[in-house]
Amino acid sequence: MTGTPLTREQAWALLEGRGALLRGHFQYASGRHGELYIEKFRILQWPDVTSALCEQIAERFRGMANVVAGPTTGGVILAYETARHLGLRAIIAEKREDGSGEREFRRGFELGQGDRVLVVDDVLTTGGSIREVLRAVEERGAQVAGVGVLVDRTGGKVDFGVPFFACLEVPAASWEASECRLCREGVPLVVT
């Protein structure tokens, strides 16, 4: 990889070439079925690809933030790499230990008034984990500067109320299991 940000066409080709873009019959975490799946860890296993995509996010938000935050697990790598490109510090939001499912900043991560936080994540499907990080940022009195993701599967349908950037938009049709034509055709199902 060069230091030059990738075009969307180059990023798409990389995902396909590195085996991160899978075609078939998948059951997503939501229970819905579809024929396209993005395996985020097949992206994150390649430092050159991850770095190039994080550089795109960094360039989009340069000068807008002074901290980069991401949710565990994939967001840890992305926060670090995006922050490296921006010369900023990276922090992570982990699930609360109380079992609430919400996220918080622990491990001595400081965040407060005056901080402008860029929130990053890997694949946007519903926006749940990103919203948890946004709440954690706001609970500390900091301001959200924007949200950057590697892949937006929603087709731009999720609005966080702040500037948003996706390296790739991969809108993927999905169906309730009872309406899935792939099930009717007997295509083997892969549960993701």
Accessible surface in RSA format (square Angstrom, percent):
REM  Atomic radii and reference values for relative SASA: ProtOr
REM  Chains: A
REM  Algorithm: Lee & Richards
REM  Probe-radius: 1.40
REM  Slices: 20
REM RES _ NUM      All-atoms   Total-Side   Main-Chain    Non-polar    All polar
REM                ABS   REL    ABS   REL    ABS   REL    ABS   REL    ABS   REL
RES MET A   1   111.35  57.7  35.81  23.7  75.54 179.9  43.53  37.0  67.83  89.9
RES THR A   2   104.35  74.2  85.26  86.4  19.10  45.5  84.61 113.7  19.74  29.8
RES GLY A   3    59.84  73.8   0.00   N/A  59.84  73.8  39.96 109.7  19.88  44.5
RES THR A   4    92.46  65.8  85.14  86.3   7.31  17.4  58.25  78.2  34.21  51.7
RES PRO A   5    54.33  39.6  45.03  41.0   9.30  33.8  45.03  37.2   9.30  57.8
RES LEU A   6    21.50  12.0  16.02  11.5   5.48  13.8  16.30  11.4   5.20  14.0
RES THR A   7    69.59  49.5  61.61  62.5   7.98  19.0  67.98  91.3   1.61   2.4
RES ARG A   8   104.72  44.0 100.69  51.3   4.03   9.6  55.58  76.0  49.13  29.8
RES GLU A   9   131.86  75.7 122.41  92.6   9.46  22.5  71.69 138.7  60.17  49.1
RES GLN A  10    91.29  51.0  86.37  63.1   4.92  11.7  30.64  65.2  60.65  46.0
RES ALA A  11     0.62   0.6   0.00   0.0   0.62   1.4   0.43   0.6   0.19   0.5
RES TRP A  12    76.34  30.6  76.34  37.0   0.00   0.0  64.44  34.4  11.90  19.3
RES ALA A  13    58.85  54.1  50.08  77.3   8.76  19.9  52.53  74.0   6.32  16.7
RES LEU A  14    26.38  14.7  23.98  17.2   2.41   6.1  25.90  18.2   0.49   1.3
RES LEU A  15     1.34   0.7   1.02   0.7   0.32   0.8   1.34   0.9   0.00   0.0
RES GLU A  16    76.64  44.0  58.66  44.4  17.98  42.8  21.72  42.0  54.92  44.8
RES GLY A  17    67.25  82.9   0.00   N/A  67.25  82.9  36.00  98.8  31.25  70.0
RES ARG A  18    63.14  26.5  49.95  25.5  13.19  31.4  15.94  21.8  47.20  28.6
RES GLY A  19    23.87  29.4   0.00   N/A  23.87  29.4  23.26  63.8   0.61   1.4
RES ALA A  20     0.17   0.2   0.17   0.3   0.00   0.0   0.17   0.2   0.00   0.0
RES LEU A  21    14.80   8.2   0.18   0.1  14.62  36.7   0.18   0.1  14.62  39.3
RES LEU A  22    45.77  25.5  43.76  31.3   2.01   5.1  45.77  32.1   0.00   0.0
RES ARG A  23   155.19  65.2 123.38  62.9  31.82  75.8  62.06  84.8  93.13  56.4
RES GLY A  24    31.47  38.8   0.00   N/A  31.47  38.8  27.54  75.6   3.93   8.8
RES HIS A  25     3.57   2.0   1.21   0.8   2.36   6.0   1.21   1.3   2.36   2.7
RES PHE A  26    11.02   5.5  11.02   6.8   0.00   0.0  11.02   6.7   0.00   0.0
RES GLN A  27    51.50  28.8  51.50  37.6   0.00   0.0   0.73   1.6  50.78  38.5
RES TYR A  28    12.97   6.1  10.46   6.0   2.51   6.5  10.69   8.0   2.29   2.8
RES ALA A  29   109.35 100.5  67.59 104.3  41.76  95.0  76.93 108.3  32.42  85.9
RES SER A  30    74.52  63.0  30.20  40.3  44.32 102.1  40.14  85.5  34.38  48.2
RES GLY A  31    30.25  37.3   0.00   N/A  30.25  37.3  23.06  63.3   7.18  16.1
RES ARG A  32    80.82  33.9  80.82  41.2   0.01   0.0  29.98  41.0  50.85  30.8
RES HIS A  33     6.16   3.4   6.16   4.3   0.00   0.0   3.87   4.0   2.29   2.7
RES GLY A  34     0.00   0.0   0.00   N/A   0.00   0.0   0.00   0.0   0.00   0.0
RES GLU A  35    69.12  39.7  67.25  50.9   1.86   4.4  24.70  47.8  44.41  36.3
RES LEU A  36    22.37  12.5  21.96  15.7   0.41   1.0  21.96  15.4   0.41   1.1
RES TYR A  37    45.51  21.2  45.31  25.8   0.20   0.5  19.44  14.6  26.07  32.1
RES ILE A  38     7.02   4.0   0.84   0.6   6.17  14.9   0.84   0.6   6.17  16.7
RES GLU A  39    42.68  24.5  42.68  32.3   0.00   0.0  11.20  21.7  31.48  25.7
RES LYS A  40    67.92  33.1  67.76  41.6   0.16   0.4  23.64  21.3  44.28  47.2
RES PHE A  41    89.75  44.9  85.39  52.9   4.36  11.3  85.81  52.0   3.94  11.3
RES ARG A  42   100.29  42.1 100.05  51.0   0.24   0.6  16.86  23.0  83.43  50.6
RES ILE A  43     0.60   0.3   0.00   0.0   0.60   1.5   0.60   0.4   0.00   0.0
RES LEU A  44    14.39   8.0   2.29   1.6  12.10  30.4   2.56   1.8  11.83  31.8
RES GLN A  45   107.47  60.1  77.06  56.3  30.41  72.4  34.26  72.9  73.21  55.5
RES TRP A  46    99.28  39.8  99.28  48.1   0.00   0.0  99.24  52.9   0.03   0.1
RES PRO A  47   105.43  76.8  96.64  88.1   8.78  31.9 103.13  85.1   2.29  14.3
RES ASP A  48    47.78  33.5  38.48  38.3   9.31  22.0  30.53  71.8  17.26  17.2
RES VAL A  49     1.77   1.2   1.77   1.6   0.00   0.0   1.77   1.5   0.00   0.0
RES THR A  50     4.75   3.4   4.75   4.8   0.00   0.0   4.75   6.4   0.00   0.0
RES SER A  51    25.50  21.6  25.23  33.7   0.27   0.6  15.11  32.2  10.39  14.6
RES ALA A  52     3.79   3.5   0.84   1.3   2.95   6.7   3.44   4.9   0.34   0.9
RES LEU A  53     1.57   0.9   1.57   1.1   0.00   0.0   1.57   1.1   0.00   0.0
RES CYS A  54     0.00   0.0   0.00   0.0   0.00   0.0   0.00   0.0   0.00   0.0
RES GLU A  55    24.77  14.2  24.77  18.7   0.00   0.0   1.30   2.5  23.48  19.2
RES GLN A  56    18.33  10.3  13.61   9.9   4.73  11.3   5.29  11.3  13.04   9.9
RES ILE A  57     0.00   0.0   0.00   0.0   0.00   0.0   0.00   0.0   0.00   0.0
RES ALA A  58     0.00   0.0   0.00   0.0   0.00   0.0   0.00   0.0   0.00   0.0
RES GLU A  59    81.14  46.6  62.85  47.6  18.28  43.5  27.45  53.1  53.69  43.8
RES ARG A  60    98.79  41.5  80.69  41.1  18.10  43.1  33.64  46.0  65.14  39.5
RES PHE A  61     0.52   0.3   0.05   0.0   0.47   1.2   0.05   0.0   0.47   1.3
RES ARG A  62   117.85  49.5  98.18  50.0  19.68  46.8  59.72  81.6  58.13  35.2
RES GLY A  63    71.75  88.5   0.00   N/A  71.75  88.5  39.32 107.9  32.42  72.6
RES MET A  64    65.22  33.8  56.66  37.5   8.56  20.4  51.01  43.4  14.22  18.8
RES ALA A  65     9.08   8.3   0.18   0.3   8.90  20.3   0.18   0.3   8.90  23.6
RES ASN A  66    50.02  34.5  42.66  41.2   7.37  17.7  19.17  46.1  30.85  29.8
RES VAL A  67     0.87   0.6   0.87   0.8   0.00   0.0   0.87   0.8   0.00   0.0
RES VAL A  68     0.00   0.0   0.00   0.0   0.00   0.0   0.00   0.0   0.00   0.0
RES ALA A  69     0.00   0.0   0.00   0.0   0.00   0.0   0.00   0.0   0.00   0.0
RES GLY A  70     0.00   0.0   0.00   N/A   0.00   0.0   0.00   0.0   0.00   0.0
RES PRO A  71     2.19   1.6   2.19   2.0   0.00   0.0   2.19   1.8   0.00   0.0
RES THR A  72    43.98  31.3  31.39  31.8  12.59  30.0  22.81  30.6  21.17  32.0
RES THR A  73    95.01  67.6  86.74  87.9   8.27  19.7  55.64  74.7  39.37  59.5
RES GLY A  74     2.34   2.9   0.00   N/A   2.34   2.9   0.07   0.2   2.27   5.1
RES GLY A  75     0.39   0.5   0.00   N/A   0.39   0.5   0.00   0.0   0.39   0.9
RES VAL A  76    53.72  35.4  52.65  47.7   1.07   2.6  52.65  45.8   1.07   2.9
RES ILE A  77    77.86  44.3  74.54  55.5   3.32   8.0  77.83  56.0   0.02   0.1
RES LEU A  78     0.00   0.0   0.00   0.0   0.00   0.0   0.00   0.0   0.00   0.0
RES ALA A  79     0.21   0.2   0.21   0.3   0.00   0.0   0.21   0.3   0.00   0.0
RES TYR A  80   138.32  64.6 137.42  78.2   0.91   2.4  96.38  72.4  41.95  51.7
RES GLU A  81    20.59  11.8  20.59  15.6   0.00   0.0   4.46   8.6  16.12  13.2
RES THR A  82     0.00   0.0   0.00   0.0   0.00   0.0   0.00   0.0   0.00   0.0
RES ALA A  83     2.30   2.1   2.30   3.5   0.00   0.0   2.30   3.2   0.00   0.0
RES ARG A  84   129.73  54.5 106.38  54.2  23.34  55.6  49.82  68.1  79.91  48.4
RES HIS A  85    44.09  24.1  25.12  17.5  18.97  48.5  17.39  17.9  26.69  31.1
RES LEU A  86    23.37  13.0   4.24   3.0  19.13  48.1   5.50   3.9  17.87  48.1
RES GLY A  87    69.20  85.3   0.00   N/A  69.20  85.3  37.51 102.9  31.69  71.0
RES LEU A  88    54.88  30.6  32.57  23.3  22.31  56.1  39.33  27.6  15.55  41.8
RES ARG A  89   104.64  43.9  94.17  48.0  10.47  24.9  68.12  93.1  36.52  22.1
RES ALA A  90    31.84  29.3  11.05  17.1  20.79  47.3  11.18  15.7  20.66  54.7
RES ILE A  91     1.97   1.1   1.37   1.0   0.59   1.4   1.97   1.4   0.00   0.0
RES ILE A  92    28.17  16.0  28.17  21.0   0.00   0.0  28.17  20.3   0.00   0.0
RES ALA A  93     0.00   0.0   0.00   0.0   0.00   0.0   0.00   0.0   0.00   0.0
RES GLU A  94    14.21   8.2  14.21  10.7   0.00   0.0   3.65   7.1  10.56   8.6
RES LYS A  95    94.92  46.3  89.28  54.8   5.64  13.4  67.68  60.9  27.24  29.0
RES ARG A  96    63.98  26.9  56.93  29.0   7.06  16.8   5.54   7.6  58.44  35.4
RES GLU A  97   150.12  86.2 113.06  85.5  37.06  88.2  47.70  92.3 102.42  83.6
RES ASP A  98   106.85  74.8  63.69  63.4  43.16 102.1  49.27 115.9  57.59  57.4
RES GLY A  99    70.26  86.6   0.00   N/A  70.26  86.6  38.70 106.2  31.56  70.7
RES SER A 100    66.66  56.3  27.95  37.3  38.70  89.2  39.96  85.1  26.69  37.4
RES GLY A 101    26.85  33.1   0.00   N/A  26.85  33.1  25.95  71.2   0.90   2.0
RES GLU A 102    53.88  30.9  53.88  40.8   0.00   0.0  23.57  45.6  30.31  24.7
RES ARG A 103    17.41   7.3  15.54   7.9   1.86   4.4   0.00   0.0  17.41  10.5
RES GLU A 104    49.33  28.3  48.34  36.6   0.99   2.4   9.26  17.9  40.07  32.7
RES PHE A 105     8.23   4.1   0.44   0.3   7.79  20.3   0.44   0.3   7.79  22.3
RES ARG A 106    61.61  25.9  54.14  27.6   7.47  17.8  39.01  53.3  22.60  13.7
RES ARG A 107   172.52  72.4 126.36  64.4  46.16 109.9  57.29  78.3 115.22  69.8
RES GLY A 108    63.93  78.8   0.00   N/A  63.93  78.8  39.09 107.3  24.84  55.6
RES PHE A 109    52.56  26.3  47.40  29.4   5.16  13.4  49.19  29.8   3.36   9.6
RES GLU A 110   126.46  72.6 125.00  94.6   1.45   3.5  54.45 105.3  72.00  58.8
RES LEU A 111    13.74   7.7   0.00   0.0  13.74  34.5   1.97   1.4  11.76  31.7
RES GLY A 112    19.86  24.5   0.00   N/A  19.86  24.5  17.94  49.2   1.92   4.3
RES GLN A 113   166.57  93.1 136.79 100.0  29.78  70.9  41.21  87.7 125.36  95.1
RES GLY A 114    63.79  78.7   0.00   N/A  63.79  78.7  43.37 119.0  20.42  45.7
RES ASP A 115    23.92  16.8  23.06  23.0   0.86   2.0   0.69   1.6  23.23  23.2
RES ARG A 116    92.45  38.8  92.45  47.1   0.00   0.0  35.93  49.1  56.53  34.3
RES VAL A 117     0.00   0.0   0.00   0.0   0.00   0.0   0.00   0.0   0.00   0.0
RES LEU A 118     0.04   0.0   0.04   0.0   0.00   0.0   0.04   0.0   0.00   0.0
RES VAL A 119     0.00   0.0   0.00   0.0   0.00   0.0   0.00   0.0   0.00   0.0
RES VAL A 120     0.00   0.0   0.00   0.0   0.00   0.0   0.00   0.0   0.00   0.0
RES ASP A 121     8.67   6.1   8.67   8.6   0.00   0.0   0.06   0.1   8.61   8.6
RES ASP A 122     4.49   3.1   4.49   4.5   0.00   0.0   0.00   0.0   4.49   4.5
RES VAL A 123    26.42  17.4  12.08  10.9  14.34  34.6  12.08  10.5  14.34  38.9
RES LEU A 124     2.69   1.5   1.16   0.8   1.53   3.8   2.69   1.9   0.00   0.0
RES THR A 125    63.13  44.9  49.79  50.5  13.34  31.8  40.13  53.9  22.99  34.8
RES THR A 126    96.20  68.4  77.98  79.1  18.22  43.4  63.19  84.9  33.00  49.9
RES GLY A 127     4.50   5.6   0.00   N/A   4.50   5.6   2.00   5.5   2.50   5.6
RES GLY A 128    33.92  41.8   0.00   N/A  33.92  41.8  31.38  86.1   2.54   5.7
RES SER A 129    38.22  32.3  30.81  41.1   7.40  17.0  17.80  37.9  20.41  28.6
RES ILE A 130     1.48   0.8   1.48   1.1   0.00   0.0   1.48   1.1   0.00   0.0
RES ARG A 131    88.06  37.0  87.31  44.5   0.75   1.8  33.53  45.8  54.53  33.0
RES GLU A 132    25.58  14.7  25.12  19.0   0.45   1.1   0.78   1.5  24.80  20.2
RES VAL A 133     0.00   0.0   0.00   0.0   0.00   0.0   0.00   0.0   0.00   0.0
RES LEU A 134    16.20   9.0  16.20  11.6   0.00   0.0  16.20  11.4   0.00   0.0
RES ARG A 135   102.69  43.1 101.29  51.6   1.40   3.3  55.86  76.3  46.83  28.4
RES ALA A 136     1.88   1.7   0.62   1.0   1.25   2.8   0.76   1.1   1.12   3.0
RES VAL A 137     0.00   0.0   0.00   0.0   0.00   0.0   0.00   0.0   0.00   0.0
RES GLU A 138   106.89  61.4  90.67  68.6  16.22  38.6  33.82  65.4  73.07  59.7
RES GLU A 139   112.03  64.3  71.74  54.3  40.29  95.9  46.10  89.2  65.94  53.8
RES ARG A 140    83.35  35.0  68.32  34.8  15.02  35.8  28.16  38.5  55.19  33.4
RES GLY A 141    38.46  47.4   0.00   N/A  38.46  47.4  24.74  67.9  13.72  30.7
RES ALA A 142     8.92   8.2   0.00   0.0   8.92  20.3   0.72   1.0   8.20  21.7
RES GLN A 143   114.40  64.0 108.77  79.5   5.63  13.4  37.32  79.4  77.08  58.5
RES VAL A 144    14.49   9.5   4.14   3.7  10.35  24.9   4.14   3.6  10.35  28.1
RES ALA A 145    10.93  10.1   2.87   4.4   8.06  18.3   8.62  12.1   2.31   6.1
RES GLY A 146     0.00   0.0   0.00   N/A   0.00   0.0   0.00   0.0   0.00   0.0
RES VAL A 147     0.00   0.0   0.00   0.0   0.00   0.0   0.00   0.0   0.00   0.0
RES GLY A 148     0.00   0.0   0.00   N/A   0.00   0.0   0.00   0.0   0.00   0.0
RES VAL A 149     0.00   0.0   0.00   0.0   0.00   0.0   0.00   0.0   0.00   0.0
RES LEU A 150     0.36   0.2   0.00   0.0   0.36   0.9   0.00   0.0   0.36   1.0
RES VAL A 151     0.46   0.3   0.46   0.4   0.00   0.0   0.46   0.4   0.00   0.0
RES ASP A 152     0.52   0.4   0.52   0.5   0.00   0.0   0.00   0.0   0.52   0.5
RES ARG A 153    28.93  12.1  19.52   9.9   9.41  22.4   4.40   6.0  24.53  14.9
RES THR A 154    18.65  13.3   7.06   7.2  11.59  27.6  15.89  21.3   2.75   4.2
RES GLY A 155    34.36  42.4   0.00   N/A  34.36  42.4   8.79  24.1  25.58  57.3
RES GLY A 156    49.19  60.7   0.00   N/A  49.19  60.7  19.89  54.6  29.30  65.6
RES LYS A 157   177.86  86.8 142.55  87.5  35.31  84.1  93.84  84.5  84.02  89.5
RES VAL A 158    26.58  17.5  14.97  13.5  11.61  28.0  17.61  15.3   8.96  24.3
RES ASP A 159   113.80  79.7  93.51  93.1  20.28  48.0  39.09  92.0  74.71  74.5
RES PHE A 160    20.29  10.1   0.10   0.1  20.19  52.5   3.02   1.8  17.27  49.4
RES GLY A 161    67.70  83.5   0.00   N/A  67.70  83.5  37.22 102.1  30.48  68.3
RES VAL A 162    40.18  26.4  23.84  21.6  16.33  39.4  30.20  26.2   9.97  27.1
RES PRO A 163    56.28  41.0  44.63  40.7  11.65  42.4  55.73  46.0   0.55   3.4
RES PHE A 164    58.34  29.2  36.83  22.8  21.51  56.0  36.83  22.3  21.51  61.6
RES PHE A 165    38.30  19.2  35.78  22.2   2.52   6.6  38.30  23.2   0.00   0.0
RES ALA A 166     4.43   4.1   1.13   1.7   3.30   7.5   1.13   1.6   3.30   8.7
RES CYS A 167     0.46   0.3   0.01   0.0   0.45   1.1   0.01   0.0   0.45   0.5
RES LEU A 168     6.20   3.5   6.20   4.4   0.00   0.0   6.20   4.4   0.00   0.0
RES GLU A 169    92.57  53.1  74.75  56.6  17.81  42.4  13.34  25.8  79.23  64.7
RES VAL A 170     2.24   1.5   1.44   1.3   0.80   1.9   2.24   1.9   0.00   0.0
RES PRO A 171    88.99  64.9  69.84  63.7  19.15  69.6  70.15  57.9  18.84 117.1
RES ALA A 172    20.41  18.8   0.64   1.0  19.76  45.0   4.62   6.5  15.78  41.8
RES ALA A 173    69.37  63.8  46.76  72.2  22.61  51.4  58.00  81.7  11.37  30.1
RES SER A 174    32.11  27.1  18.31  24.4  13.80  31.8   2.40   5.1  29.71  41.6
RES TRP A 175    56.67  22.7  55.60  26.9   1.07   2.5  32.91  17.5  23.75  38.5
RES GLU A 176    84.90  48.7  84.75  64.1   0.14   0.3  30.02  58.1  54.88  44.8
RES ALA A 177    49.41  45.4  40.44  62.4   8.97  20.4  40.70  57.3   8.71  23.1
RES SER A 178   106.03  89.6  64.37  85.9  41.66  96.0  59.38 126.4  46.66  65.4
RES GLU A 179   109.20  62.7  97.24  73.6  11.96  28.5  35.10  67.9  74.10  60.5
RES CYS A 180     0.99   0.7   0.00   0.0   0.99   2.3   0.00   0.0   0.99   1.1
RES ARG A 181    91.78  38.5  91.02  46.4   0.76   1.8  44.07  60.2  47.71  28.9
RES LEU A 182    11.11   6.2  11.11   8.0   0.00   0.0  11.11   7.8   0.00   0.0
RES CYS A 183    55.70  42.1  35.66  39.8  20.04  47.1  23.98  60.8  31.72  34.2
RES ARG A 184   170.93  71.8 130.42  66.5  40.51  96.5  81.02 110.7  89.91  54.5
RES GLU A 185   111.82  64.2  75.03  56.8  36.79  87.6  43.58  84.3  68.24  55.7
RES GLY A 186    58.53  72.2   0.00   N/A  58.53  72.2  34.05  93.4  24.48  54.8
RES VAL A 187    52.76  34.7  44.23  40.0   8.52  20.5  47.22  41.0   5.54  15.0
RES PRO A 188   110.31  80.4  95.73  87.3  14.58  53.0 106.69  88.1   3.62  22.5
RES LEU A 189    71.97  40.1  41.19  29.5  30.78  77.4  41.19  28.9  30.78  82.8
RES VAL A 190    80.89  53.2  77.57  70.2   3.33   8.0  80.89  70.3   0.00   0.0
RES VAL A 191   102.01  67.1  75.82  68.6  26.19  63.1  75.82  65.9  26.19  71.0
RES THR A 192    59.61  42.4   6.19   6.3  53.42 127.3  34.98  47.0  24.63  37.2
END  Absolute sums over single chains surface
CHAIN  1 A     9200.4       6712.9       2487.4       4937.0       4263.4
END  Absolute sums over all chains
TOTAL          9200.4       6712.9       2487.4       4937.0       4263.4
